[in-house]
Amino acid sequence: MRQTPDCVLDRPSVDDLDQFFSIVSDPRVWTHLPSGRLTDEEEAEAILVRLVFADRGLTAAQLGARLA
């Protein structure tokens, strides 16, 4: 966790799905790359899970084993 004078910056977790999806599905975020916008919450969840586990240094095989 890092803290600046204005905010606290935590690493994302799978519990952040609602907030993550609200960002990645917002057309205003994707003004310059509209094709990058996600509209499927399940796809956003899969991306978030991969990001969280990759940030912890896990490979795809290790991630698959943990989810099985």
PDB file of N, CA, C and O in Angstrom:
ATOM      1  N   MET A   1       0.853  -1.179   0.000  1.00  0.00           N
ATOM      2  CA  MET A   1       0.000   0.000   0.000  1.00  0.00           C
ATOM      3  C   MET A   1       0.893   1.234   0.000  1.00  0.00           C
ATOM      4  O   MET A   1       1.892   1.294   0.718  1.00  0.00           O
ATOM      5  N   ARG A   2       0.530   2.188  -0.792  1.00  0.00           N
ATOM      6  CA  ARG A   2       1.200   3.482  -0.807  1.00  0.00           C
ATOM      7  C   ARG A   2       0.191   4.539  -0.432  1.00  0.00           C
ATOM      8  O   ARG A   2      -1.009   4.394  -0.664  1.00  0.00           O
ATOM      9  N   GLN A   3       0.693   5.587   0.143  1.00  0.00           N
ATOM     10  CA  GLN A   3      -0.192   6.680   0.505  1.00  0.00           C
ATOM     11  C   GLN A   3       0.401   7.979  -0.004  1.00  0.00           C
ATOM     12  O   GLN A   3       1.591   8.246   0.165  1.00  0.00           O
ATOM     13  N   THR A   4      -0.440   8.778  -0.625  1.00  0.00           N
ATOM     14  CA  THR A   4      -0.052  10.118  -1.043  1.00  0.00           C
ATOM     15  C   THR A   4      -0.831  11.086  -0.165  1.00  0.00           C
ATOM     16  O   THR A   4      -1.701  10.658   0.594  1.00  0.00           O
ATOM     17  N   PRO A   5      -0.545  12.357  -0.248  1.00  0.00           N
ATOM     18  CA  PRO A   5      -1.327  13.302   0.560  1.00  0.00           C
ATOM     19  C   PRO A   5      -2.826  13.257   0.251  1.00  0.00           C
ATOM     20  O   PRO A   5      -3.651  13.605   1.097  1.00  0.00           O
ATOM     21  N   ASP A   6      -3.173  12.822  -0.973  1.00  0.00           N
ATOM     22  CA  ASP A   6      -4.577  12.856  -1.388  1.00  0.00           C
ATOM     23  C   ASP A   6      -5.302  11.525  -1.378  1.00  0.00           C
ATOM     24  O   ASP A   6      -6.533  11.491  -1.372  1.00  0.00           O
ATOM     25  N   CYS A   7      -4.544  10.408  -1.376  1.00  0.00           N
ATOM     26  CA  CYS A   7      -5.235   9.121  -1.462  1.00  0.00           C
ATOM     27  C   CYS A   7      -4.358   7.965  -0.992  1.00  0.00           C
ATOM     28  O   CYS A   7      -3.146   8.093  -0.823  1.00  0.00           O
ATOM     29  N   VAL A   8      -5.020   6.841  -0.791  1.00  0.00           N
ATOM     30  CA  VAL A   8      -4.343   5.598  -0.441  1.00  0.00           C
ATOM     31  C   VAL A   8      -4.412   4.695  -1.666  1.00  0.00           C
ATOM     32  O   VAL A   8      -5.486   4.490  -2.231  1.00  0.00           O
ATOM     33  N   LEU A   9      -3.266   4.157  -2.076  1.00  0.00           N
ATOM     34  CA  LEU A   9      -3.201   3.316  -3.270  1.00  0.00           C
ATOM     35  C   LEU A   9      -2.944   1.878  -2.854  1.00  0.00           C
ATOM     36  O   LEU A   9      -1.844   1.538  -2.419  1.00  0.00           O
ATOM     37  N   ASP A  10      -3.953   1.039  -2.988  1.00  0.00           N
ATOM     38  CA  ASP A  10      -3.830  -0.384  -2.678  1.00  0.00           C
ATOM     39  C   ASP A  10      -3.720  -1.172  -3.973  1.00  0.00           C
ATOM     40  O   ASP A  10      -4.184  -0.730  -5.025  1.00  0.00           O
ATOM     41  N   ARG A  11      -3.104  -2.340  -3.885  1.00  0.00           N
ATOM     42  CA  ARG A  11      -3.095  -3.247  -5.030  1.00  0.00           C
ATOM     43  C   ARG A  11      -4.526  -3.743  -5.240  1.00  0.00           C
ATOM     44  O   ARG A  11      -5.268  -3.926  -4.275  1.00  0.00           O
ATOM     45  N   PRO A  12      -4.911  -3.960  -6.495  1.00  0.00           N
ATOM     46  CA  PRO A  12      -6.264  -4.465  -6.735  1.00  0.00           C
ATOM     47  C   PRO A  12      -6.424  -5.888  -6.204  1.00  0.00           C
ATOM     48  O   PRO A  12      -5.461  -6.648  -6.103  1.00  0.00           O
ATOM     49  N   SER A  13      -7.643  -6.218  -5.875  1.00  0.00           N
ATOM     50  CA  SER A  13      -7.969  -7.583  -5.464  1.00  0.00           C
ATOM     51  C   SER A  13      -9.231  -8.006  -6.212  1.00  0.00           C
ATOM     52  O   SER A  13      -9.902  -7.182  -6.834  1.00  0.00           O
ATOM     53  N   VAL A  14      -9.541  -9.287  -6.144  1.00  0.00           N
ATOM     54  CA  VAL A  14     -10.743  -9.771  -6.832  1.00  0.00           C
ATOM     55  C   VAL A  14     -12.008  -9.181  -6.214  1.00  0.00           C
ATOM     56  O   VAL A  14     -13.071  -9.204  -6.834  1.00  0.00           O
ATOM     57  N   ASP A  15     -11.899  -8.660  -5.007  1.00  0.00           N
ATOM     58  CA  ASP A  15     -13.047  -8.012  -4.364  1.00  0.00           C
ATOM     59  C   ASP A  15     -13.371  -6.654  -4.992  1.00  0.00           C
ATOM     60  O   ASP A  15     -14.405  -6.058  -4.689  1.00  0.00           O
ATOM     61  N   ASP A  16     -12.494  -6.172  -5.859  1.00  0.00           N
ATOM     62  CA  ASP A  16     -12.676  -4.866  -6.490  1.00  0.00           C
ATOM     63  C   ASP A  16     -13.424  -4.943  -7.820  1.00  0.00           C
ATOM     64  O   ASP A  16     -13.418  -3.979  -8.585  1.00  0.00           O
ATOM     65  N   LEU A  17     -14.062  -6.066  -8.102  1.00  0.00           N
ATOM     66  CA  LEU A  17     -14.691  -6.262  -9.410  1.00  0.00           C
ATOM     67  C   LEU A  17     -15.687  -5.160  -9.754  1.00  0.00           C
ATOM     68  O   LEU A  17     -15.660  -4.650 -10.874  1.00  0.00           O
ATOM     69  N   ASP A  18     -16.550  -4.782  -8.843  1.00  0.00           N
ATOM     70  CA  ASP A  18     -17.562  -3.760  -9.163  1.00  0.00           C
ATOM     71  C   ASP A  18     -16.907  -2.446  -9.589  1.00  0.00           C
ATOM     72  O   ASP A  18     -17.310  -1.836 -10.579  1.00  0.00           O
ATOM     73  N   GLN A  19     -15.904  -2.020  -8.841  1.00  0.00           N
ATOM     74  CA  GLN A  19     -15.217  -0.773  -9.164  1.00  0.00           C
ATOM     75  C   GLN A  19     -14.423  -0.911 -10.465  1.00  0.00           C
ATOM     76  O   GLN A  19     -14.421  -0.001 -11.295  1.00  0.00           O
ATOM     77  N   PHE A  20     -13.748  -2.052 -10.640  1.00  0.00           N
ATOM     78  CA  PHE A  20     -12.969  -2.302 -11.856  1.00  0.00           C
ATOM     79  C   PHE A  20     -13.885  -2.263 -13.077  1.00  0.00           C
ATOM     80  O   PHE A  20     -13.569  -1.617 -14.076  1.00  0.00           O
ATOM     81  N   PHE A  21     -15.019  -2.956 -12.995  1.00  0.00           N
ATOM     82  CA  PHE A  21     -15.935  -2.997 -14.134  1.00  0.00           C
ATOM     83  C   PHE A  21     -16.511  -1.614 -14.429  1.00  0.00           C
ATOM     84  O   PHE A  21     -16.704  -1.261 -15.593  1.00  0.00           O
ATOM     85  N   SER A  22     -16.785  -0.836 -13.398  1.00  0.00           N
ATOM     86  CA  SER A  22     -17.333   0.503 -13.641  1.00  0.00           C
ATOM     87  C   SER A  22     -16.335   1.380 -14.396  1.00  0.00           C
ATOM     88  O   SER A  22     -16.736   2.260 -15.158  1.00  0.00           O
ATOM     89  N   ILE A  23     -15.047   1.147 -14.189  1.00  0.00           N
ATOM     90  CA  ILE A  23     -14.024   1.911 -14.911  1.00  0.00           C
ATOM     91  C   ILE A  23     -13.868   1.393 -16.336  1.00  0.00           C
ATOM     92  O   ILE A  23     -13.936   2.169 -17.289  1.00  0.00           O
ATOM     93  N   VAL A  24     -13.660   0.083 -16.487  1.00  0.00           N
ATOM     94  CA  VAL A  24     -13.361  -0.462 -17.824  1.00  0.00           C
ATOM     95  C   VAL A  24     -14.576  -0.487 -18.750  1.00  0.00           C
ATOM     96  O   VAL A  24     -14.423  -0.692 -19.954  1.00  0.00           O
ATOM     97  N   SER A  25     -15.767  -0.286 -18.215  1.00  0.00           N
ATOM     98  CA  SER A  25     -16.960  -0.261 -19.067  1.00  0.00           C
ATOM     99  C   SER A  25     -17.447   1.161 -19.352  1.00  0.00           C
ATOM    100  O   SER A  25     -18.408   1.347 -20.099  1.00  0.00           O
ATOM    101  N   ASP A  26     -16.800   2.149 -18.772  1.00  0.00           N
ATOM    102  CA  ASP A  26     -17.219   3.543 -18.925  1.00  0.00           C
ATOM    103  C   ASP A  26     -16.728   4.097 -20.270  1.00  0.00           C
ATOM    104  O   ASP A  26     -15.519   4.162 -20.496  1.00  0.00           O
ATOM    105  N   PRO A  27     -17.627   4.490 -21.153  1.00  0.00           N
ATOM    106  CA  PRO A  27     -17.218   5.001 -22.467  1.00  0.00           C
ATOM    107  C   PRO A  27     -16.300   6.222 -22.375  1.00  0.00           C
ATOM    108  O   PRO A  27     -15.480   6.448 -23.264  1.00  0.00           O
ATOM    109  N   ARG A  28     -16.434   7.003 -21.311  1.00  0.00           N
ATOM    110  CA  ARG A  28     -15.580   8.192 -21.169  1.00  0.00           C
ATOM    111  C   ARG A  28     -14.114   7.811 -20.997  1.00  0.00           C
ATOM    112  O   ARG A  28     -13.222   8.551 -21.414  1.00  0.00           O
ATOM    113  N   VAL A  29     -13.866   6.657 -20.382  1.00  0.00           N
ATOM    114  CA  VAL A  29     -12.494   6.188 -20.190  1.00  0.00           C
ATOM    115  C   VAL A  29     -11.881   5.800 -21.531  1.00  0.00           C
ATOM    116  O   VAL A  29     -10.676   5.943 -21.738  1.00  0.00           O
ATOM    117  N   TRP A  30     -12.713   5.314 -22.429  1.00  0.00           N
ATOM    118  CA  TRP A  30     -12.244   4.763 -23.701  1.00  0.00           C
ATOM    119  C   TRP A  30     -12.498   5.699 -24.878  1.00  0.00           C
ATOM    120  O   TRP A  30     -12.665   5.236 -26.007  1.00  0.00           O
ATOM    121  N   THR A  31     -12.530   6.992 -24.637  1.00  0.00           N
ATOM    122  CA  THR A  31     -12.785   7.967 -25.696  1.00  0.00           C
ATOM    123  C   THR A  31     -11.834   7.794 -26.875  1.00  0.00           C
ATOM    124  O   THR A  31     -12.251   7.889 -28.029  1.00  0.00           O
ATOM    125  N   HIS A  32     -10.552   7.539 -26.588  1.00  0.00           N
ATOM    126  CA  HIS A  32      -9.553   7.453 -27.655  1.00  0.00           C
ATOM    127  C   HIS A  32      -9.293   6.025 -28.122  1.00  0.00           C
ATOM    128  O   HIS A  32      -8.523   5.815 -29.059  1.00  0.00           O
ATOM    129  N   LEU A  33      -9.921   5.045 -27.484  1.00  0.00           N
ATOM    130  CA  LEU A  33      -9.801   3.642 -27.908  1.00  0.00           C
ATOM    131  C   LEU A  33     -11.122   2.931 -27.590  1.00  0.00           C
ATOM    132  O   LEU A  33     -11.169   2.061 -26.720  1.00  0.00           O
ATOM    133  N   PRO A  34     -12.186   3.302 -28.293  1.00  0.00           N
ATOM    134  CA  PRO A  34     -13.506   2.743 -27.993  1.00  0.00           C
ATOM    135  C   PRO A  34     -13.560   1.222 -28.029  1.00  0.00           C
ATOM    136  O   PRO A  34     -14.356   0.616 -27.312  1.00  0.00           O
ATOM    137  N   SER A  35     -12.731   0.604 -28.845  1.00  0.00           N
ATOM    138  CA  SER A  35     -12.756  -0.858 -28.948  1.00  0.00           C
ATOM    139  C   SER A  35     -12.198  -1.536 -27.700  1.00  0.00           C
ATOM    140  O   SER A  35     -12.371  -2.742 -27.530  1.00  0.00           O
ATOM    141  N   GLY A  36     -11.537  -0.790 -26.831  1.00  0.00           N
ATOM    142  CA  GLY A  36     -10.987  -1.367 -25.607  1.00  0.00           C
ATOM    143  C   GLY A  36     -11.993  -1.494 -24.480  1.00  0.00           C
ATOM    144  O   GLY A  36     -11.732  -2.157 -23.476  1.00  0.00           O
ATOM    145  N   ARG A  37     -13.135  -0.863 -24.644  1.00  0.00           N
ATOM    146  CA  ARG A  37     -14.164  -0.872 -23.599  1.00  0.00           C
ATOM    147  C   ARG A  37     -14.752  -2.264 -23.418  1.00  0.00           C
ATOM    148  O   ARG A  37     -15.064  -2.951 -24.390  1.00  0.00           O
ATOM    149  N   LEU A  38     -14.900  -2.671 -22.163  1.00  0.00           N
ATOM    150  CA  LEU A  38     -15.520  -3.964 -21.860  1.00  0.00           C
ATOM    151  C   LEU A  38     -16.988  -3.758 -21.528  1.00  0.00           C
ATOM    152  O   LEU A  38     -17.352  -2.809 -20.834  1.00  0.00           O
ATOM    153  N   THR A  39     -17.823  -4.652 -22.028  1.00  0.00           N
ATOM    154  CA  THR A  39     -19.250  -4.589 -21.724  1.00  0.00           C
ATOM    155  C   THR A  39     -19.732  -5.854 -21.033  1.00  0.00           C
ATOM    156  O   THR A  39     -20.886  -5.940 -20.615  1.00  0.00           O
ATOM    157  N   ASP A  40     -18.854  -6.828 -20.914  1.00  0.00           N
ATOM    158  CA  ASP A  40     -19.192  -8.109 -20.301  1.00  0.00           C
ATOM    159  C   ASP A  40     -18.492  -8.209 -18.945  1.00  0.00           C
ATOM    160  O   ASP A  40     -17.264  -8.238 -18.875  1.00  0.00           O
ATOM    161  N   GLU A  41     -19.271  -8.260 -17.881  1.00  0.00           N
ATOM    162  CA  GLU A  41     -18.694  -8.295 -16.533  1.00  0.00           C
ATOM    163  C   GLU A  41     -17.863  -9.554 -16.299  1.00  0.00           C
ATOM    164  O   GLU A  41     -16.875  -9.511 -15.565  1.00  0.00           O
ATOM    165  N   GLU A  42     -18.246 -10.666 -16.908  1.00  0.00           N
ATOM    166  CA  GLU A  42     -17.465 -11.900 -16.747  1.00  0.00           C
ATOM    167  C   GLU A  42     -16.084 -11.760 -17.384  1.00  0.00           C
ATOM    168  O   GLU A  42     -15.097 -12.263 -16.847  1.00  0.00           O
ATOM    169  N   GLU A  43     -16.014 -11.085 -18.517  1.00  0.00           N
ATOM    170  CA  GLU A  43     -14.719 -10.846 -19.161  1.00  0.00           C
ATOM    171  C   GLU A  43     -13.856  -9.935 -18.288  1.00  0.00           C
ATOM    172  O   GLU A  43     -12.654 -10.159 -18.143  1.00  0.00           O
ATOM    173  N   ALA A  44     -14.473  -8.915 -17.715  1.00  0.00           N
ATOM    174  CA  ALA A  44     -13.743  -8.017 -16.816  1.00  0.00           C
ATOM    175  C   ALA A  44     -13.231  -8.774 -15.596  1.00  0.00           C
ATOM    176  O   ALA A  44     -12.116  -8.533 -15.134  1.00  0.00           O
ATOM    177  N   GLU A  45     -14.042  -9.685 -15.078  1.00  0.00           N
ATOM    178  CA  GLU A  45     -13.623 -10.480 -13.924  1.00  0.00           C
ATOM    179  C   GLU A  45     -12.417 -11.354 -14.272  1.00  0.00           C
ATOM    180  O   GLU A  45     -11.480 -11.465 -13.482  1.00  0.00           O
ATOM    181  N   ALA A  46     -12.442 -11.970 -15.446  1.00  0.00           N
ATOM    182  CA  ALA A  46     -11.322 -12.814 -15.869  1.00  0.00           C
ATOM    183  C   ALA A  46     -10.041 -11.993 -15.992  1.00  0.00           C
ATOM    184  O   ALA A  46      -8.969 -12.452 -15.597  1.00  0.00           O
ATOM    185  N   ILE A  47     -10.147 -10.800 -16.531  1.00  0.00           N
ATOM    186  CA  ILE A  47      -8.980  -9.927 -16.660  1.00  0.00           C
ATOM    187  C   ILE A  47      -8.474  -9.513 -15.285  1.00  0.00           C
ATOM    188  O   ILE A  47      -7.270  -9.541 -15.030  1.00  0.00           O
ATOM    189  N   LEU A  48      -9.382  -9.132 -14.407  1.00  0.00           N
ATOM    190  CA  LEU A  48      -8.986  -8.719 -13.059  1.00  0.00           C
ATOM    191  C   LEU A  48      -8.295  -9.857 -12.320  1.00  0.00           C
ATOM    192  O   LEU A  48      -7.281  -9.637 -11.659  1.00  0.00           O
ATOM    193  N   VAL A  49      -8.823 -11.054 -12.421  1.00  0.00           N
ATOM    194  CA  VAL A  49      -8.205 -12.213 -11.754  1.00  0.00           C
ATOM    195  C   VAL A  49      -6.793 -12.425 -12.291  1.00  0.00           C
ATOM    196  O   VAL A  49      -5.862 -12.644 -11.517  1.00  0.00           O
ATOM    197  N   ARG A  50      -6.630 -12.360 -13.615  1.00  0.00           N
ATOM    198  CA  ARG A  50      -5.286 -12.525 -14.193  1.00  0.00           C
ATOM    199  C   ARG A  50      -4.341 -11.434 -13.713  1.00  0.00           C
ATOM    200  O   ARG A  50      -3.183 -11.713 -13.404  1.00  0.00           O
ATOM    201  N   LEU A  51      -4.817 -10.198 -13.647  1.00  0.00           N
ATOM    202  CA  LEU A  51      -3.976  -9.093 -13.177  1.00  0.00           C
ATOM    203  C   LEU A  51      -3.559  -9.290 -11.725  1.00  0.00           C
ATOM    204  O   LEU A  51      -2.397  -9.085 -11.376  1.00  0.00           O
ATOM    205  N   VAL A  52      -4.497  -9.685 -10.889  1.00  0.00           N
ATOM    206  CA  VAL A  52      -4.205  -9.874  -9.465  1.00  0.00           C
ATOM    207  C   VAL A  52      -3.176 -10.974  -9.274  1.00  0.00           C
ATOM    208  O   VAL A  52      -2.216 -10.801  -8.523  1.00  0.00           O
ATOM    209  N   PHE A  53      -3.364 -12.099  -9.942  1.00  0.00           N
ATOM    210  CA  PHE A  53      -2.440 -13.213  -9.757  1.00  0.00           C
ATOM    211  C   PHE A  53      -1.098 -12.955 -10.435  1.00  0.00           C
ATOM    212  O   PHE A  53      -0.065 -13.365  -9.905  1.00  0.00           O
ATOM    213  N   ALA A  54      -1.079 -12.291 -11.587  1.00  0.00           N
ATOM    214  CA  ALA A  54       0.184 -11.956 -12.249  1.00  0.00           C
ATOM    215  C   ALA A  54       0.989 -10.998 -11.384  1.00  0.00           C
ATOM    216  O   ALA A  54       2.215 -11.084 -11.327  1.00  0.00           O
ATOM    217  N   ASP A  55       0.298 -10.088 -10.714  1.00  0.00           N
ATOM    218  CA  ASP A  55       0.968  -9.136  -9.832  1.00  0.00           C
ATOM    219  C   ASP A  55       1.654  -9.854  -8.677  1.00  0.00           C
ATOM    220  O   ASP A  55       2.613  -9.343  -8.100  1.00  0.00           O
ATOM    221  N   ARG A  56       1.162 -11.027  -8.349  1.00  0.00           N
ATOM    222  CA  ARG A  56       1.756 -11.826  -7.269  1.00  0.00           C
ATOM    223  C   ARG A  56       2.805 -12.796  -7.798  1.00  0.00           C
ATOM    224  O   ARG A  56       3.331 -13.617  -7.047  1.00  0.00           O
ATOM    225  N   GLY A  57       3.109 -12.702  -9.088  1.00  0.00           N
ATOM    226  CA  GLY A  57       4.160 -13.522  -9.674  1.00  0.00           C
ATOM    227  C   GLY A  57       3.741 -14.929 -10.044  1.00  0.00           C
ATOM    228  O   GLY A  57       4.598 -15.790 -10.243  1.00  0.00           O
ATOM    229  N   LEU A  58       2.449 -15.186 -10.142  1.00  0.00           N
ATOM    230  CA  LEU A  58       1.978 -16.522 -10.497  1.00  0.00           C
ATOM    231  C   LEU A  58       1.875 -16.667 -12.009  1.00  0.00           C
ATOM    232  O   LEU A  58       1.519 -15.717 -12.705  1.00  0.00           O
ATOM    233  N   THR A  59       2.181 -17.830 -12.504  1.00  0.00           N
ATOM    234  CA  THR A  59       2.048 -18.121 -13.931  1.00  0.00           C
ATOM    235  C   THR A  59       0.616 -18.547 -14.231  1.00  0.00           C
ATOM    236  O   THR A  59      -0.178 -18.776 -13.319  1.00  0.00           O
ATOM    237  N   ALA A  60       0.296 -18.650 -15.511  1.00  0.00           N
ATOM    238  CA  ALA A  60      -1.042 -19.097 -15.909  1.00  0.00           C
ATOM    239  C   ALA A  60      -1.323 -20.500 -15.385  1.00  0.00           C
ATOM    240  O   ALA A  60      -2.441 -20.791 -14.961  1.00  0.00           O
ATOM    241  N   ALA A  61      -0.314 -21.372 -15.411  1.00  0.00           N
ATOM    242  CA  ALA A  61      -0.504 -22.742 -14.911  1.00  0.00           C
ATOM    243  C   ALA A  61      -0.793 -22.734 -13.413  1.00  0.00           C
ATOM    244  O   ALA A  61      -1.659 -23.472 -12.942  1.00  0.00           O
ATOM    245  N   GLN A  62      -0.076 -21.909 -12.669  1.00  0.00           N
ATOM    246  CA  GLN A  62      -0.318 -21.824 -11.225  1.00  0.00           C
ATOM    247  C   GLN A  62      -1.694 -21.238 -10.948  1.00  0.00           C
ATOM    248  O   GLN A  62      -2.389 -21.673 -10.030  1.00  0.00           O
ATOM    249  N   LEU A  63      -2.079 -20.254 -11.743  1.00  0.00           N
ATOM    250  CA  LEU A  63      -3.404 -19.661 -11.590  1.00  0.00           C
ATOM    251  C   LEU A  63      -4.475 -20.706 -11.842  1.00  0.00           C
ATOM    252  O   LEU A  63      -5.429 -20.811 -11.070  1.00  0.00           O
ATOM    253  N   GLY A  64      -4.333 -21.487 -12.918  1.00  0.00           N
ATOM    254  CA  GLY A  64      -5.299 -22.540 -13.223  1.00  0.00           C
ATOM    255  C   GLY A  64      -5.402 -23.548 -12.103  1.00  0.00           C
ATOM    256  O   GLY A  64      -6.500 -23.997 -11.772  1.00  0.00           O
ATOM    257  N   ALA A  65      -4.287 -23.910 -11.518  1.00  0.00           N
ATOM    258  CA  ALA A  65      -4.285 -24.877 -10.413  1.00  0.00           C
ATOM    259  C   ALA A  65      -5.000 -24.312  -9.197  1.00  0.00           C
ATOM    260  O   ALA A  65      -5.683 -25.044  -8.482  1.00  0.00           O
ATOM    261  N   ARG A  66      -4.850 -23.022  -8.959  1.00  0.00           N
ATOM    262  CA  ARG A  66      -5.508 -22.415  -7.799  1.00  0.00           C
ATOM    263  C   ARG A  66      -7.013 -22.286  -7.997  1.00  0.00           C
ATOM    264  O   ARG A  66      -7.777 -22.327  -7.032  1.00  0.00           O
ATOM    265  N   LEU A  67      -7.436 -22.129  -9.245  1.00  0.00           N
ATOM    266  CA  LEU A  67      -8.863 -21.965  -9.517  1.00  0.00           C
ATOM    267  C   LEU A  67      -9.584 -23.291  -9.683  1.00  0.00           C
ATOM    268  O   LEU A  67     -10.813 -23.334  -9.643  1.00  0.00           O
ATOM    269  N   ALA A  68      -8.843 -24.368  -9.868  1.00  0.00           N
ATOM    270  CA  ALA A  68      -9.452 -25.685 -10.091  1.00  0.00           C
ATOM    271  C   ALA A  68     -10.049 -26.240  -8.811  1.00  0.00           C
ATOM    272  O   ALA A  68     -10.603 -27.340  -8.814  1.00  0.00           O
TER     273      ALA A  68
END
